[in-house]
Amino acid sequence: MLKIGLTGGIGSGKSTVARLFEQRRIDVIDTDRIARELVAPGQPALAAIVQAFGPKILQDDGRLNRTELRRRVFRDPEAKKNLEAILHPRVFTEMNRQADLCRSPYCILAVPLLVETDALHRVDRVLVVDCPEQIQIERVQHRDGLSDNMIRRILASQATRRERLQAADDVIVNDGDLGQLERQVDELHRFYLQLSHDPETG
Ligand code: ADP
């Protein structure tokens, strides 16, 4: 199974690109979703997080308090490492399990932090969605209503455009309209189909 790792900074358009591949009947594995499911009440990863961060990391209803967790890992690199040690191996195990079940000619693994984590070797090709920072900021403001300042902090915590592009095998430039985006997805889709039939051409 040809595995394409899809990544990009916040607001670059990863989720939109993932949807376009799905519309072309390609299986997409969403690691954000896996991570959310792994910390649902009753899951071992949630118990491990409570062990590491204390019971105050839970809301009154027993669910993970994401805002508090984000606050803790933002200001404390050690806490961030602890959280990653709990989550990343579990996310990647589940990601591989789902990839093994894929039935499309190739699959897309959507991994927002592909470049920041040790996930690069887990995919056959890296597809980066790229656009200027200013556009990322405008999109996220529009989508999430976050402040300019908060978005800049998130951007600073992620890999730089340059780091991401250096890891890329393929790049989608998402600085125009949706038509421009679709055309690039179509072109890559044809290329990946060809690769999945004849791996030597890659
Ligand atoms: P990411 O998953 O990388 O954070 P999204 O795919 O959610 O980014 O895109 C961020 C926001 O920008 C979404 O609201 C999306 O609909 C919008 N968007 C993305 N690409 C385009 C585009 N080419 N034209 C217009 N809006 C876009």
Boltz pocket constraint, residues with backbone or C-beta under 6 A from the ligand:
constraints:
  - pocket:
      binder: B
      contacts: [[A, 8], [A, 9], [A, 10], [A, 11], [A, 12], [A, 13], [A, 14], [A, 15], [A, 16], [A, 17], [A, 139], [A, 140], [A, 143], [A, 174], [A, 175], [A, 176], [A, 177], [A, 178], [A, 181]]
      max_distance: 6.0
